[in-house]
């Protein structure tokens, strides 16, 4: 779980009423992405949460080679 510094957040972000990343207020952010140092939850909208949270897919991409095997 990420810990966010409240100094850079607006009051609506600190209260969980706005996305911690994009400030969107509607629809109200529903994904908990972290907390403040006082343990208050920090929320994000679905799109921003996807970028902040680690992927549930644990696979590692395999690099592609530019040449085919002979």
matplotlib code that plots the C-alpha trace (Angstrom):
import matplotlib.pyplot as plt

x = [0.0, 1.3, 1.7, 0.9, 2.3, -0.8, 1.1, 0.6, -3.0, -6.2, -8.6, -11.1, -8.3, -7.3, -11.0, -11.2, -13.8, -11.5, -9.1, -5.6, -4.2, -6.6, -8.8, -12.0, -14.9, -17.6, -18.2, -16.6, -13.3, -13.9, -10.5, -8.3, -4.7, -3.0, -3.2, -2.0, 0.5, -2.5, -3.9, -6.7, -7.5, -6.4, -8.8, -8.4, -10.8, -10.7, -8.5, -5.9, -5.9, -5.0, -1.9, -1.0, -1.6, 0.6, -0.8, -2.4, -0.8, 2.6, 3.8, 7.0, 7.0, 9.4, 11.6, 11.1, 14.1, 14.4, 15.7, 13.9, 15.7, 17.4]
y = [0.0, 3.4, 6.2, 9.7, 13.0, 15.2, 18.4, 18.2, 17.1, 19.3, 19.0, 17.0, 14.5, 14.2, 13.5, 10.8, 12.8, 13.4, 11.2, 11.5, 11.7, 13.5, 15.4, 13.9, 14.1, 12.4, 9.6, 9.5, 7.6, 4.1, 2.4, 2.7, 3.1, 4.1, 6.0, 9.2, 9.1, 9.3, 6.1, 7.9, 6.2, 7.8, 7.1, 7.1, 6.7, 3.4, 4.7, 6.3, 3.3, 1.0, 3.0, 3.3, -0.3, -3.2, -5.5, -8.7, -10.4, -11.7, -12.6, -11.0, -9.9, -11.8, -9.5, -9.9, -10.5, -8.6, -11.7, -15.0, -18.2, -19.9]
z = [0.0, -1.0, 1.6, 0.2, 1.5, 2.4, 1.7, -2.1, -1.9, -1.9, 1.0, -1.2, -2.1, 1.5, 2.4, -0.3, -2.3, -5.3, -7.2, -5.8, -9.4, -11.7, -9.1, -10.6, -8.2, -10.2, -10.1, -6.7, -6.6, -5.4, -5.4, -2.3, -3.6, -0.4, 2.8, 4.5, 7.3, 9.7, 8.1, 6.3, 3.0, -0.3, -3.2, -7.0, -10.0, -11.9, -14.6, -12.3, -9.9, -12.8, -13.4, -9.7, -8.5, -9.5, -12.1, -11.0, -13.9, -12.7, -16.1, -17.5, -21.1, -23.3, -25.5, -29.2, -31.4, -34.7, -36.5, -36.9, -36.0, -38.9]

ax = plt.figure().add_subplot(projection="3d")
ax.plot(x, y, z, "-o")
ax.set_aspect("equal")
plt.show()
